[in-house]
Each structure stands twice: as C-alpha cells, then as structure tokens.
C-alpha cells in the first residue's frame, strides 16, 4: 500500500468542507476536527449558507454559543468574543434595513 501524496495530505488539512466531519467545539472552544478556534472556517461557511436569508437569526444562534464560551473562557474579553463569533459575518447589503441582533 502506498502512502498518501502531498496533495492528498494538503487537501485533508485544508479549509475544504469535509461533510463527514462534525466540526464541533471542545471544552476550550477549539474545533475537534480541524483544531482551529470555534467557530472554525468550515462551520462559518456552513452557517453563512444555512442562514443566508436570515442574518438576524444567525446572530441570535451565535449569541447562544458566545454566552457559553464566555463562561468557559473567562480570559477572553467581550471584544475578543465578539470578533470571534460575529466578526466574520458580512454586513447586509446597502439599502437593506438591519434589525438589531
């Protein structure tokens, strides 16, 4: 049996959306599959697709996780948690009214 090529290994370790991976968080809010801060890039992409028509609901959903993370990661400031949980969500297109989260 041959070992995987460098291309195969790079693909396995990339940001590609591996549908078999769960990408859930551990007790330190790291992704159990890719070991990045949660929400990891894969989860971010999935959530943006899932909530593409309901950005307010996405913020409400993430607020729940941010509140839990705040209790488990007291060393992080509110600003750091806001950036981590909401900083990657694009602003609504101009001309659309934005309701508060």
N, C-alpha and C positions, 0 to 999 in steps of 0.2 A: 504494500500500500504506500502511495506517495504522500508526502506531507503537503499541506495547502500552500499555494503560491502566495507571494507577497500581495498580489492583487486581491486574492480571496481574503487574506487576513485584514488588509486595509478596508475592504468592504464590510467585513464583520465588525470592525471597530469604528466605522464612520457614523455619521448622523442619520444614515438611511433608516427609514421607518420599518423596523423589523416587526411584522404583525404578530409573530409568535411571542414576542417579549411583552411583558406586562408594563414595565417602566413605572413601578410603584415606588413609594419612598420607604426608607428605613427609619429607625428612631432618630437619626441625625439629619434627616431630610436630604439624603442622597438617594439617587435612583439605584435600585437594586440590580438593574440590568446594565446600564452604561456608566454607573458610578459618578455621574455629574450631579450638581445641585438640582434638587427637585423644585419646581417642575423643569424637567430636562428638555432638550430641544425636541425630542420625539413627542413628548406629551404636549408641548407647546403647539406643535404643528397639528396634532390631533384635535386639541381643543379649539384652535382657530377655525378648523374646518367644521367641527361639530356646532360651534356657536357663531358661525359667520353671519347669521341673520339676527342674532340676539346677543350683542356685545354686553348689554347690561347684565344679562343672566350669567355670562361668563365671569364678570367681575364679582357677582354675588357668590357664585360657585367657588371662585378662588379665595374670596374673603374667608370662607369657612376654613380652608386649609391654612391660610395665613394666620388666623387666630390660633389654630392648633400649633403651628410652628412657633409662634411667639412664646408659647408656654414651654415648649421643648428646647428652644434655642434662645434663652434669655440674654446671651451675649450679643445678639444682633439687635440693632436699633430699629425703630419703626421705619426710618428712611431706607435702611438696607432691606427690610422685609418688603416694603412697598416696591422697591426696584426689582426684587427677585420675583415677586408674584404678579406685578402689574406692569413693570417697565417694558416688557416685550410686546404688550398688546397695542396694536396700531390705533392711532386716533381715528375717530369716524371721519368719513369724507366731508369736505366743506359743504355747508348748506344743510346738513342734517342736524337736527337738534339732538343734543346729547343729554340724556337724563342722568342724574347723579346715581352713582353705584351704591 
